[in-house]
Amino acid sequence: MAKLSKPAQKAKVTPITEEQSTSAPATTQTRESAWEGFEKGPWMKEVNVRDFIHRNYTLYTGDSSFLAPPTERTLTLWKQVLGLYQQELDKGGVLDADTHVVGNIA
């Protein structure tokens, strides 16, 4: 990939007049930098997802009240999974294993 010979310039923000503000839809705040609010690190100059996550991860300590309830499709699938899981337990191990096809869950 080609490198730029000069750094990118910041976006120019033009203030709106009072007339524009009453007729225009609500505007969003403009940030000085795309990285505003993030902890600085090597990830700013190179692709380094691990560094970004380690520096900017915040543990969520809330509860699950923001989640939507499961759909009918999810409930049907979960019922099937629980049935297969019970069959595995009854059998004492794995239901079946294909030794000829390589695969994984990921």
C-alpha positions in Angstrom: 0.0 0.0 0.0 1.3 3.4 -0.9 2.2 5.8 1.9 1.0 9.4 1.9 3.7 12.0 1.5 2.1 14.4 4.0 -0.1 13.7 7.0 -3.9 13.9 6.6 -5.4 17.3 7.6 -8.1 17.7 10.2 -11.6 18.2 8.9 -12.7 21.8 8.7 -15.8 22.6 10.7 -17.8 25.6 9.6 -20.0 27.2 12.3 -23.7 27.4 11.4 -25.6 30.6 11.6 -28.6 31.1 13.9 -30.9 30.9 10.9 -29.4 27.5 9.8 -29.6 26.1 13.4 -33.4 26.6 13.6 -34.1 25.1 10.2 -31.5 22.4 10.1 -31.9 19.0 11.8 -30.1 18.3 15.0 -26.3 18.1 14.5 -23.9 15.8 16.2 -20.7 16.8 18.0 -17.6 16.9 15.9 -14.5 15.4 17.5 -11.1 16.9 17.2 -9.6 13.5 16.6 -10.9 10.1 15.7 -9.0 8.8 18.7 -10.5 11.2 21.2 -11.4 9.3 24.4 -9.1 6.3 23.7 -5.9 5.5 25.5 -3.0 6.2 23.2 -0.6 3.4 22.1 1.1 1.6 19.2 -2.4 0.8 17.8 -2.6 4.4 16.5 0.3 3.9 14.1 -0.1 0.2 13.2 -2.7 -2.5 13.1 -2.5 -3.8 16.7 -5.9 -4.9 17.9 -4.4 -6.6 21.0 -2.8 -3.3 22.2 -6.0 -1.4 21.5 -8.2 -3.8 23.5 -5.7 -4.0 26.4 -5.5 -0.2 26.7 -9.2 0.6 26.1 -11.2 -2.3 27.5 -13.7 -1.4 30.3 -15.3 -4.2 32.3 -19.1 -4.1 32.0 -20.5 -4.5 35.5 -24.2 -4.0 34.7 -26.9 -6.7 34.4 -28.5 -8.3 31.4 -31.6 -6.0 31.4 -30.5 -4.4 28.1 -30.8 -7.7 26.2 -33.8 -8.6 24.1 -35.6 -11.8 25.0 -34.9 -14.9 22.9 -36.8 -15.3 19.7 -39.0 -18.4 19.0 -36.3 -19.6 16.6 -33.6 -19.4 19.3 -35.9 -21.2 21.8 -36.5 -24.0 19.2 -32.8 -24.4 18.6 -32.0 -24.4 22.3 -34.6 -27.1 22.9 -32.8 -29.2 20.2 -29.4 -28.6 21.8 -30.6 -29.6 25.2 -32.1 -32.8 23.8 -28.8 -33.7 22.1 -26.9 -32.8 25.2 -29.1 -35.2 27.2 -28.5 -37.9 24.7 -24.7 -37.4 25.1 -25.0 -37.7 28.9 -27.2 -40.8 28.6 -24.6 -42.4 26.3 -21.7 -41.4 28.5 -19.9 -39.4 26.0 -19.8 -38.1 22.4 -22.8 -39.1 20.3 -20.9 -39.5 17.1 -17.5 -38.5 15.6 -16.5 -38.3 12.0 -12.9 -39.4 11.7 -12.7 -38.6 8.0 -13.7 -34.9 7.9 -11.6 -32.3 9.7 -13.7 -29.5 11.3 -14.1 -27.4 14.4 -16.7 -25.2 16.0 -14.9 -22.0 15.3 
